[in-house]
């Protein structure tokens, strides 16, 4: 009887250590790129309006890229924003993206946004949105 009890306890201990730990739920986060961006300084830059949301207590950073075909050549710019508000509510954030190649023009551009969120001690999340955006003066 004692041997069976020892065997059952040993088997239970092995099963407990073999089972994976409960998965940490993802950090609440969202990013929404608005449908219209504003040209700045004769197309040298574009202001990209967006709404971001990340869980209260987290820290968030945002990376935005704008690409546009301008007469067969690409106008490309990107911008890293190291800190966005994380309160659990949506916040309006305007990101000004400067072109690294040629000037942006009125018309359609492709925009992508990546929101990286970290919630201590070891929980993180990445959310992305990609869409066409109309650039206007």
ROKE-738113 format. One record per residue: y, x, z of N, C-alpha, C in turn; residue number from 1. Coordinates in pm, 1 decimal, padded with zeros to 6 digits. Each point is the difference from the previous one (the first is absolute). Example, Ala and Ser with C-alpha at 12.3 -4.5 7.8 and 13.67 -1.06 7.14 Angstrom:
SITE        n.y        n.x        n.z       ca.y       ca.x       ca.z        c.y        c.x        c.z   bagu
SITE   -00569.0    01319.0    00780.0    00119.0   -00089.0    00000.0    00120.0    00090.0    00000.0      1
SITE    00105.0   -00035.0   -00072.0    00119.0    00082.0    00006.0    00109.0   -00077.0    00073.0      2
***
This chain:
SITE        n.y        n.x        n.z       ca.y       ca.x       ca.z        c.y        c.x        c.z   bagu
SITE   -00119.2    00082.3    00000.0    00119.2   -00082.3    00000.0    00124.8    00086.2    00000.0      1
SITE   -00003.5    00106.5    00081.8    00115.0    00089.0    00008.6    00024.2    00067.8   -00135.5      2
SITE   -00105.4    00035.7   -00072.5    00011.1    00064.5   -00131.1    00064.3   -00093.6   -00100.7      3
SITE   -00033.7   -00127.3    00007.1    00058.6   -00098.1   -00091.7    00148.3   -00016.0    00030.2      4
SITE    00039.3   -00007.7    00127.7    00140.9   -00012.7    00037.1    00079.5    00119.5   -00048.8      5
SITE   -00055.9    00119.3    00016.6    00067.8    00120.8   -00046.1    00014.8   -00001.6   -00151.1      6
SITE   -00104.1   -00044.8   -00068.7    00004.6   -00007.8   -00146.0    00107.5   -00099.3   -00044.9      7
SITE    00005.4   -00116.4    00064.5    00098.8   -00102.6   -00036.2    00141.5    00051.8    00024.4      8
SITE    00024.4    00065.8    00112.3    00132.4    00055.2    00028.5    00037.9    00108.1   -00101.0      9
SITE   -00095.2    00085.8   -00033.9    00026.7    00105.8   -00098.3    00030.7   -00060.8   -00135.9     10
SITE   -00074.8   -00100.7   -00040.5    00023.1   -00065.7   -00129.0    00137.5   -00067.4   -00001.8     11
SITE    00035.9   -00064.9    00111.2    00131.5   -00065.7    00008.2    00112.4    00102.8   -00010.0     12
SITE   -00014.8    00115.2    00065.9    00101.9    00104.6   -00006.4    00013.7    00054.7   -00141.1     13
SITE   -00111.1    00017.9   -00069.0    00004.9    00050.2   -00138.9    00067.9   -00102.1   -00089.9     14
SITE   -00032.1   -00127.4    00015.9    00060.9   -00104.4   -00082.6    00150.3   -00009.2    00026.1     15
SITE    00041.0    00012.5    00123.9    00142.7   -00009.4    00033.5    00079.5    00112.6   -00063.4     16
SITE   -00056.0    00119.3   -00004.7    00072.3    00111.7   -00060.5   -00008.1   -00002.9   -00151.1     17
SITE   -00099.1   -00067.5   -00056.0   -00015.6   -00005.5   -00145.7    00090.5   -00104.7   -00062.4     18
SITE    00038.1   -00101.2    00074.6    00084.9   -00105.0   -00055.0    00141.9    00052.6   -00019.4     19
SITE    00064.0   -00034.0   -00114.1    00137.1    00047.0   -00021.4    00097.0   -00066.1    00096.7     20
SITE    00103.9    00072.0    00030.1    00104.4   -00055.6    00087.1    00069.4   -00113.3   -00073.6     21
SITE    00058.9   -00089.6    00074.0    00072.2   -00110.4   -00061.3    00111.9    00054.7   -00087.2     22
SITE    00011.6   -00053.1   -00120.0    00102.9    00047.5   -00092.6    00138.0   -00035.6    00053.1     23
SITE    00092.7    00093.9   -00014.3    00137.4   -00023.9    00040.8    00064.4   -00090.3   -00104.3     24
SITE    00063.1   -00108.8    00040.2    00061.6   -00089.1   -00098.5    00115.1    00071.3   -00070.3     25
SITE    00024.6   -00033.6   -00127.5    00108.7    00065.4   -00071.9    00136.0   -00034.4    00060.7     26
SITE    00094.2    00091.0   -00017.4    00135.9   -00021.5    00047.3    00065.6   -00101.6   -00092.7     27
SITE    00069.2   -00098.1    00056.1    00068.5   -00099.4   -00081.3    00115.8    00063.5   -00076.5     28
SITE   -00001.5   -00014.3   -00133.2    00104.9    00058.9   -00082.8    00006.7   -00071.5   -00134.1     29
SITE    00120.2   -00002.0   -00060.1    00018.5   -00059.2   -00132.7    00124.9    00059.4   -00063.6     30
SITE   -00001.3    00008.8   -00132.7    00117.6    00043.5   -00075.6    00013.0   -00090.4   -00121.8     31
SITE    00123.3   -00045.3   -00026.4    00027.2   -00088.6   -00112.7    00119.3    00056.0   -00076.9     32
SITE   -00023.5    00036.4   -00126.7    00107.7    00048.1   -00087.4    00065.0   -00122.3   -00063.2     33
SITE    00132.6   -00007.6    00007.3    00072.4   -00113.4   -00056.8    00003.1    00011.1   -00153.0     34
SITE    00020.7   -00110.1   -00070.3   -00011.0    00001.1   -00146.9    00115.5    00065.5   -00074.3     35
SITE    00109.6    00031.3    00069.3    00117.2    00055.0   -00068.6    00056.7    00119.1    00074.9     36
SITE    00025.7    00110.1   -00073.2    00062.4    00118.4    00056.0    00138.7    00019.7   -00059.9     37
SITE    00085.4    00076.0    00067.5    00138.5    00019.1   -00044.1    00021.6    00144.1   -00045.7     38
SITE    00051.2    00014.8   -00121.7    00034.2    00132.7   -00052.0    00121.1    00054.6    00074.9     39
SITE   -00003.5    00128.4    00029.6    00110.1    00067.9    00068.4    00045.4    00118.7   -00083.8     40
SITE    00128.2    00031.5    00004.9    00056.4    00120.4   -00062.8   -00045.1    00015.0   -00144.9     41
SITE    00022.4   -00104.2   -00078.7   -00034.2    00001.0   -00142.7   -00146.8    00033.0   -00027.4     42
SITE   -00086.1   -00046.0    00087.9   -00143.4    00016.6   -00020.1   -00059.9    00124.5    00062.4     43
SITE    00079.5    00079.5    00067.7   -00053.1    00119.5    00065.5   -00096.0   -00037.6    00112.8     44
SITE    00014.5   -00122.3    00051.3   -00085.2   -00045.5    00110.0   -00019.4   -00151.0   -00009.8     45
SITE   -00097.7   -00048.5    00074.8   -00028.3   -00143.2    00010.3   -00016.3   -00033.6    00147.7     46
SITE    00065.3   -00106.9    00044.5   -00023.3   -00049.7    00135.3   -00109.6   -00105.6   -00008.0     47
SITE   -00108.2    00026.4    00071.7   -00117.4   -00087.3   -00001.4   -00002.1   -00079.5    00130.9     48
SITE    00026.8   -00130.6   -00007.1   -00006.7   -00081.1    00121.5   -00144.3   -00040.3    00029.2     49
SITE   -00036.8    00007.2    00125.5   -00135.5   -00039.3    00039.5    00000.5   -00054.6    00140.7     50
SITE   -00113.2   -00058.4    00035.2   -00019.9   -00049.1    00136.0   -00124.4    00069.1    00053.1     51
SITE    00012.4    00052.0    00121.5   -00113.4    00069.0    00062.6   -00027.5   -00062.4    00136.4     52
SITE   -00126.7    00002.9    00038.7   -00040.9   -00049.2    00130.8   -00109.5    00091.4    00051.3     53
SITE    00014.1    00044.9    00123.4   -00108.3    00073.0    00065.3   -00003.9   -00040.7    00147.1     54
SITE   -00116.6    00012.3    00055.5   -00029.0   -00045.2    00135.9    00094.5    00063.1    00102.0     55
SITE    00042.1   -00079.1    00095.5    00086.6    00048.9    00106.8   -00067.6    00117.5    00071.5     56
SITE    00075.5    00106.7    00023.0   -00053.4    00117.4    00067.2   -00052.5    00105.7   -00095.2     57
SITE   -00012.9   -00034.8   -00127.5   -00047.3    00095.9   -00100.4    00117.9    00079.1   -00055.1     58
SITE   -00029.6    00103.7   -00075.6    00102.0    00072.2   -00075.7   -00038.3   -00010.7   -00146.2     59
SITE    00101.1   -00014.3   -00085.3   -00027.8   -00018.6   -00141.6    00087.1    00089.2   -00086.6     60
SITE   -00055.6    00041.6   -00113.4    00075.9    00074.4   -00100.7   -00028.0   -00064.4   -00135.1     61
SITE    00094.5    00019.2   -00092.2   -00004.8   -00070.9   -00127.2    00023.1    00097.2   -00114.9     62
SITE   -00079.3   -00012.5   -00105.8    00018.0    00079.3   -00120.3    00013.6   -00096.5   -00116.4     63
SITE    00106.7    00017.9   -00080.7    00029.4   -00089.9   -00112.2    00015.8    00082.5   -00127.5     64
SITE   -00059.2   -00048.3   -00109.2    00013.7    00065.9   -00129.7    00041.2   -00102.4   -00103.9     65
SITE    00092.7    00039.8   -00089.4    00045.1   -00084.4   -00110.0   -00020.6    00077.5   -00129.2     66
SITE   -00059.9   -00065.6   -00099.3   -00023.5    00060.2   -00131.4    00045.5   -00098.6   -00106.2     67
SITE    00074.5    00051.5   -00099.6    00048.5   -00085.9   -00107.0   -00008.3    00073.7   -00132.8     68
SITE   -00042.3   -00072.0   -00103.6   -00000.6    00054.4   -00134.9    00140.3   -00018.0   -00057.7     69
SITE    00067.3    00112.5   -00026.9    00135.3   -00004.0   -00055.4   -00005.2    00065.3   -00138.2     70
SITE   -00002.5   -00084.3   -00102.4   -00004.6    00047.3   -00139.7   -00112.0    00101.3   -00024.2     71
SITE   -00119.0   -00032.8    00050.8   -00116.1    00084.7   -00023.9   -00018.4    00115.5    00097.6     72
SITE    00092.0    00018.7    00092.9   -00013.4    00103.4    00103.4    00002.9   -00067.5    00136.6     73
SITE   -00059.6    00066.0    00099.0   -00009.5   -00060.9    00132.3    00112.3    00044.2    00093.4     74
SITE    00062.5   -00097.9    00060.5    00090.6    00024.6    00112.6   -00084.8   -00022.4    00125.0     75
SITE   -00007.8    00102.5    00085.5   -00086.9   -00006.3    00117.6    00077.4    00047.2    00123.0     76
SITE   -00015.8   -00071.8    00107.7    00058.3    00042.2    00127.1   -00084.9   -00049.6    00114.8     77
SITE    00009.1    00068.9    00112.1   -00071.0   -00044.5    00118.5    00081.0    00034.7    00123.8     78
SITE   -00032.7   -00069.1    00108.3    00073.0    00020.4    00124.7   -00093.3   -00024.0    00117.6     79
SITE    00004.2    00092.6    00096.2   -00076.1   -00012.9    00124.0    00096.9   -00038.6    00110.9     80
SITE   -00031.9   -00104.4    00072.6    00078.8   -00043.6    00115.4   -00087.7    00021.3    00124.0     81
SITE    00036.8    00096.0    00085.9   -00088.7    00038.3    00110.0   -00015.6   -00102.4    00110.6     82
SITE    00089.8   -00098.7    00006.5   -00008.5   -00095.5    00110.3    00046.6   -00137.8   -00045.6     83
SITE   -00081.0   -00100.4    00028.2    00038.3   -00139.0   -00023.4   -00018.7   -00076.3    00130.6     84
SITE    00073.6   -00110.6    00019.4   -00013.1   -00075.1    00125.2   -00136.8   -00066.5    00012.7     85
SITE   -00061.9    00014.7    00114.8   -00130.0   -00063.0    00029.3    00015.2   -00088.7    00123.3     86
SITE    00018.4   -00129.2   -00025.3    00018.1   -00095.8    00109.5   -00097.8   -00116.8   -00008.1     87
SITE   -00081.5   -00002.2   -00104.9   -00087.5   -00113.6   -00022.1    00064.2   -00106.9   -00085.9     88
SITE    00127.8    00017.4   -00034.6    00074.2   -00092.8   -00086.0    00035.1    00070.1   -00131.3     89
SITE    00028.8   -00079.0   -00105.6    00044.5    00058.4   -00126.2    00144.7    00047.1    00012.0     90
SITE    00028.6    00116.9   -00059.0    00134.9    00056.1   -00004.3    00034.8    00033.5   -00142.9     91
SITE    00126.8   -00024.1   -00035.6    00048.6    00037.3   -00132.1    00031.0    00150.1    00001.5     92
SITE   -00052.4    00070.9   -00098.4    00024.1    00143.8   -00012.6    00039.7    00026.8   -00143.8     93
SITE    00114.4    00064.5   -00020.8    00043.5    00041.8   -00133.1   -00025.3    00149.7   -00013.2     94
SITE   -00073.7    00037.9   -00103.0   -00032.0    00140.6   -00023.8    00065.4    00041.4   -00131.3     95
SITE    00083.9    00104.2    00004.7    00065.2    00050.2   -00120.9   -00082.1    00114.3   -00057.1     96
SITE   -00049.0   -00022.2   -00121.0   -00086.6    00095.4   -00070.1    00081.9    00069.6   -00108.5     97
SITE    00009.8    00132.5    00007.6    00074.9    00079.1   -00097.7   -00096.4    00046.8   -00108.5     98
SITE    00042.1   -00011.8   -00125.8   -00084.0    00044.0   -00111.1   -00013.7    00151.8   -00000.7     99
SITE   -00120.6    00047.8   -00026.4   -00025.3    00144.7   -00013.2    00001.5    00042.6   -00146.3    100
SITE    00005.7   -00095.5   -00090.6   -00009.4    00034.2   -00142.1    00124.7   -00045.3   -00074.0    101
SITE    00002.3   -00121.7   -00047.2    00116.7   -00052.7   -00070.2    00047.9   -00127.1    00068.1    102
SITE    00113.4   -00049.7   -00042.3    00061.7   -00116.0    00064.1   -00082.0   -00127.0   -00022.6    103
SITE   -00003.8   -00082.7    00103.7   -00057.6   -00132.9   -00012.9    00097.9   -00087.5   -00077.5    104
SITE   -00051.8   -00106.2   -00062.8    00083.5   -00092.8   -00075.7   -00033.0   -00142.7    00042.7    105
SITE    00084.4   -00093.0   -00040.2   -00030.0   -00140.8    00025.2   -00131.3   -00034.7   -00069.2    106
SITE   -00080.8   -00079.4    00064.8   -00126.3   -00043.2   -00058.8   -00114.9    00013.6    00099.3    107
SITE   -00119.8   -00006.5   -00052.4   -00120.4   -00000.4    00083.2   -00039.9    00142.1    00039.0    108
SITE   -00040.1    00016.6    00125.6   -00053.0    00126.9    00051.4   -00122.3   -00033.3    00084.5    109
SITE   -00086.4    00098.4    00016.3   -00117.3   -00017.1    00084.4    00028.7    00064.9    00134.9    110
SITE   -00025.3   -00072.5    00107.8    00030.7    00048.2    00134.4   -00123.8   -00008.4    00088.0    111
SITE   -00022.0    00106.0    00076.2   -00109.9   -00002.0    00096.7    00054.7    00040.6    00136.5    112
SITE   -00055.5   -00060.6    00103.3    00040.8    00029.8    00137.3   -00124.5    00015.1    00086.0    113
SITE    00000.2    00102.7    00085.1   -00110.2    00025.1    00092.3    00055.5    00009.0    00141.2    114
SITE   -00049.5   -00085.6    00087.8    00039.9   -00000.5    00140.2   -00114.4    00057.2    00082.6    115
SITE    00027.5    00110.1    00069.2   -00097.2    00063.4    00089.4    00038.8   -00034.4    00143.2    116
SITE   -00095.1   -00052.5    00076.4    00028.3   -00043.8    00136.2   -00098.9    00065.9    00094.8    117
SITE    00051.5    00049.5    00112.3   -00083.6    00063.2    00102.3    00026.3   -00066.7    00134.1    118
SITE   -00107.8   -00039.4    00066.2    00009.4   -00059.0    00133.5   -00082.4    00085.5    00095.2    119
SITE    00067.4    00070.4    00093.0   -00073.9    00087.1    00092.6   -00103.8   -00079.4    00078.6    120
SITE   -00112.8    00058.4    00038.4   -00026.7    00142.5   -00011.6   -00063.6    00041.2   -00132.6    121
SITE   -00074.3   -00089.1   -00067.5   -00070.0    00046.5   -00119.4   -00023.6   -00110.3   -00102.6    122
SITE    00096.7   -00087.0   -00017.6   -00015.2   -00110.5   -00093.2    00107.8    00010.6   -00107.2    123
SITE   -00040.0   -00010.4   -00125.8    00098.0    00008.8   -00107.5   -00036.9   -00095.7   -00112.1    124
SITE    00096.6   -00023.0   -00088.1   -00019.9   -00091.2   -00111.4    00092.6    00041.5   -00113.9    125
SITE   -00043.3   -00023.5   -00122.0    00081.3    00025.7   -00118.7   -00001.6   -00126.6   -00083.6    126
SITE    00119.1   -00050.1   -00036.0    00009.3   -00115.5   -00089.0    00087.5    00037.9   -00118.4    127
SITE   -00033.4   -00055.3   -00115.8    00071.3    00033.7   -00122.6    00034.2   -00125.8   -00077.4    128
SITE    00107.6    00009.9   -00077.0    00032.2   -00103.7   -00097.8    00051.4    00067.8   -00125.0    129
SITE   -00043.3   -00051.4   -00114.5    00046.5    00047.3   -00129.9    00042.2   -00121.3   -00079.9    130
SITE    00113.5    00012.5   -00069.1    00047.7   -00113.1   -00079.4    00104.9    00044.3   -00099.9    131
SITE    00023.1   -00083.7   -00099.0    00112.4    00019.5   -00090.5    00124.6   -00052.0    00070.1    132
SITE    00110.5    00069.6   -00023.6    00127.0   -00036.6    00062.4    00107.4    00002.9   -00108.6    133
SITE    00091.2   -00094.3    00004.9    00111.3   -00003.0   -00094.7    00116.5    00079.9    00058.6    134
SITE    00045.8    00100.9   -00074.8    00114.7    00081.3    00044.6    00126.8   -00058.9   -00060.6    135
SITE    00099.1   -00025.9    00084.7    00126.7   -00059.3   -00043.3    00116.0    00081.5    00054.4    136
SITE    00116.5   -00018.6   -00059.4    00121.3    00068.2    00046.2    00059.5   -00069.0    00120.8    137
***
